[in-house]
Amino acid sequence: MRTAVVTAGVVALIAVLSAVHLTQGTASTGVLDLLAALVGDGDAQTLAVLEGSRVPRLLAALLLGVALGVAGAGMQSVARNPLASPDTLAVNAGSHLAVVSIAAFGLSLPTLPAGAAAFVGGLAASVVVLGLSGGGSTSPRLVLVGSAVMLTLQSATILLLLMYEQETTGLFAWGSGSLTVSDLDATAQMTPVVVVAVAVLLVMGRSLDILALGDDNATVLGLRVRRTRVGAVLLTVALTAAAVTIAGPIGFVGLSAPVITRLLTPIVPGLGKHRVLLPFSGLVGVVIVLGADVLLRAVMGSAAAVRVPTGVMTTVLGAVVLIWLARRGRSGGTPRQAPAGRVGVATSSRRLVVTSVVLGVLLVAAPTAGLMLGDRLVLLGDLANWFAGRTGTALTFVVDQRLPRVLAALVAGAALAVAGCGIQSVSRNPLAEPGLLGITAGAGLAAITLITAVPMAGAWHIAGAAGVGAMVAFALVYGLAWRSGLDSDRLVVIGIAMWSAGMALITLLIVTSDPWNTAKALTWMSGSTYGRTLEQVVPTALALVLLTPLLWARHRELDLHSLDEDTPRVLGMRVERSRLVILLAAGVLAATAVSAIGVVAFVGLVAPHLARSLVGGRHARVLPVAAAVGAVLVSAADTAGRTVIAPAQVPAGLVIALIGTPYFVLVMWRTREVRT
């Protein structure tokens, strides 16, 4: 009875939202016109508006809500993890990359083949994430792996959008989930896919109930666990792919809808069964999508809201839900192994000397190559003449333009690497880095806000804004993660939520302030040294010079933080104060790096791991080696991005993301072995 009453209430809410939704739009058609049309007395203009835009948009929202809500519930059941969703399993990102890839190569597929491609992309991403995370568990590791894979796929997508700007026109806003691009034809063709997938999942409801008891218990009860899990994954990915095909990846609906449904379970016990849970989650998904679209157009006005993807609103909402889930969850209680123990350790003096010499050579070779290579080759002799001031005007101009870019890459790479060392040590999480803690997104959001409001803002102002944004993001993440102590997993999951919300708000800023310059926005979001000046390098260099020695002076504290939570306290270290100082220093370093080259991921993740594999786990050695590795890595990526497809350029951040992926997979595999 309660189930029926609650379901009727949600259906009534959907009806009300649908009615309001139909009244919103850029046309002058009002409520009275719609009522007249409803009773068969509408004029031609009203009918045209309804058929041409409002009804297709409403039907798309209804279908998307059902598809994503049911898909999220199914994924959470398969993974037995309330944090699982099309976003955190990177299914949205995989489907998005597949669709953009087709468009980038000039292919225009009908709806169903495009949906099939999205299905393949989403399925591949989910298989990778589930495989690296051990098939899913209640651990936040699933979110960490999924978010990192999602970051990689998004980098590849942005790369395609930049390289094939003409072919992919309009796909940037669509990439955040936009109901504006939906049409009735696509919705009609995807409806049977959604209906069939939902129906089959409902048939599997009994099996999913048994699967929720655990693999061992389910096997004892006669359930074919593997077949059930594979079938459910295929169906949920199909639902996600259908949604992406219609309107792009609408963020976090698949996470929020099942969570809200399960919150009602203590009041309405009947919702716990999958044959009720799945369709009810679909209804809640409809409420979220419709509610977000209605709210967006009510707040911004219908004309302004046209440019804003609905997914921006749902992503911000989903980030709030993710933070709430992270705070609500309990710590796993298992001591986390120090990052140094996850990679090879080499501490011999001979190897240390060899490593130092090789890195010293690379630190000279990387910027030299950066000055020589690009759309025009500069010879070594020309560089010598440039240093001596004996080159002509044209050659002097070329090298003068490259010098700030090379220096920006070096200092930003070193700053991100040092920041990554501090964050990984304090969090004792080998996957943590400034990006996954929301620091770079906060810095990027503040910097882009300033650039949008004050286009002529100077480098120091941008660096200051980025610093403030990073500190605000860091304070929010740290404060929200604190609950009778700081749990490292909770810290990272909340950081991921802040990162998602920050990137959604950056998208909102871009599409509302400068919708015609998508390439510029994408370049900033993907990390580039293009157009940098010496003035913009100074803040990062200053932060590096001041804060790296500060962190190095605390290398013993970093070592102790890496061990466990109790050892530093037993040895008398003031853990919280030390942790706060280290994270603040890391935040400032990351913020200034973002102000210099934009949002760059993976450097703070990869460089510390490489440093540990070269010189062991002691931070007295790790910090300087990681700084050198980070500088060389970003410098080489910047040079490659300026050279490989010259005169076109690939942002350094995208090159790093593509290079960092194999190493990230290696780290994932090794950490999986340790846990098993």
Phi, psi and omega in degrees: 000313179299320180300316180295319182294313181296319179297318178297322178297318179294320178297320178297320178298319178297320179298317180295313179299322180297318179298315178295320182301320181291337181276351184263138179166171182279341179286163183278004181297123185253188183296317182296322178298320180292321178296321178297318178295327181294327180265012175085019181238027183279152178276172185297322182295318180297316180296322179294319179295317180296312184288328187277331185219310192287317179292315176303319180295319179294315181295323177297317180297319179298313182293319180297317180300315179296312184299311184288322179297314179291319179299316179298316179297319179295318180294320179295327178289317180296315182278349186050045183217120181292351179269355181285143178190170176302335179279309185286344172265006177065016179294316177302314182295320179295317178295319180298316180298320180296317181293317180294324179300318179297314180295323184297327182266020172077012180269136177240097184270149171298171188300312185295313175299323177297321177295323178295319177297317178298323178297315180297315180297316179294321180294317179299317180296317182293323178296317179298313183294313180295323179294315181288334181266008177081027176084008179093140179199180179282357181285147174295354179305325179302317180291321180297312180296312181299319181293320179293318177296319178300320180299318180295314181294322178294324178297316178297322179296314180297322178301315179294321179297324180284319184285330182237058186299319182292316183290335185250022180305131178091348183278349179293305178296321178300328181295345176259007178088092184237123177285347182296326185274356182287150174223164186294329181296312179296319180297318181296321182286331180274343182301313178301324179298314181294317182298313181296315181297317179295318181297316181293321177297323177295321177298325180279003186305317179298318179295321179293326175299317180290321180299329180294344179282350183112152184300316183296311180296320180296321179295318179299325181278005174091010180277136172278094190298310184299315182296320179296316182294315180298317180298317181293320179298314181300318182291318180291324176293322178298319178297316179296317180298321177299317179295317180295322180299324182282311191223011183082176182285106176271117194286137164069007174295319179294340176273315188287317187300309179295326180296314179297320179299315182292334176296332180276350185301319178300330180275321182238086185303333182297341181287349182287336179281138187297331180289346172254320182302315185296305180293327179294321176298324176298318178295318178296323176300319177298316179300319181294312183294311180297315181299318179296318181292318179296315181296318181300313183285332177289322183281314187266347187088147186297322182293313181290327183289345180301324184279347187263123177296138177298330180299337177298315181293315182292328179292318178297317177298316180296326177297320178297317179296319180297318178296317179299318179296318181296319179289330183283328183288155179265153177296144180296336177080353179273124180301132182275135181288146180298145179304327183297334183280357184264355180229170179299143183244127179226121187235007183291148181296322181298316180293327178296319179294314180300316180299317181296318180295313181298315180294324177298318178296317180295325180293337174272319185291320185298308178292329177297314177297324179297325178283333184274323189262156180154206179290346174224131181282130175249125182284162181297322177296323177297322179296319179298318178295325179295319178298325182275357179075030183246014181269160178285178185297315184295313181292322177298320179297317181299310183291321178299325178289326184279331186303310180298326180293316179297315181294320179299318179297317182297308186289322180293319178298316179296318181296317179294322180294315179296319177299319178298321178301312181297316183291318179295323180293311183293320182277347185051039181234116183292349180261356184283146175196168185305325181292315183284354173260007176080000185291314181291326177294318177298317178295316180296319180297315180293318181295316180292326176299316179294317180298322180291316182284322182231086185302333183264019182299141181279174184297320181293323178295317180295318179297320178297316179297317179298320179297316179297315179299318180296318181293320178296315179298316180297316180298319179295313181297313183295315181295319181289330181282344183280121174207094186057041183121172183249113177267128187294321179296317179297320179302315184288320180296317177294324176298320178296320177298317179295323178297315180298314180296319180297317180293325177295318179291327174297316176301318179300315180298317185293312185287339179268335185257326185214062187293344184267358181239059182297322182299319179298316180295315181297323179298318179295316183290338183257001175083108182212151176263006184301130175073015181285152177241165179299326180299326181285343180279331189302312182303318180293317179298319181295316179298321180295316182293323184276319190268332178298314175299325178298314179291322180296323178296338178257028185297327178292323176296320177298319178298316181292320178302325184290341185285292180193186184277332189271321185305313179300323180291319179299325181276006174087010180282138176279092193299310187294318179295317179298316180298318181295317180298315182295316180293324177297315179299317179297321180296317179295317178300315180294321182295315180292327176296319178296321180295336182273317186228010179086193185277113180235128180254171172078334181297313179292345177268313188282315187302313179298323179295317178297320180297316179296323180292338182269320188232012179089189189262358182284127188288342174301328177265324186297316186301306180294324179293319178297320178300316179295317180297316180297318180297315180295319182298310182291322179297315179295320179296320179295317179296316179297319180295331180273348190248318192300316181243030180306143010279352174290160183228146175251127179304143183301324181299324179289320178299317180296319180298319181288324177288322185288341183301310180301321180292322177299317178300320179298316178298319179300315184294319180292320179292330177294319179295322180297318183288327181279000000 
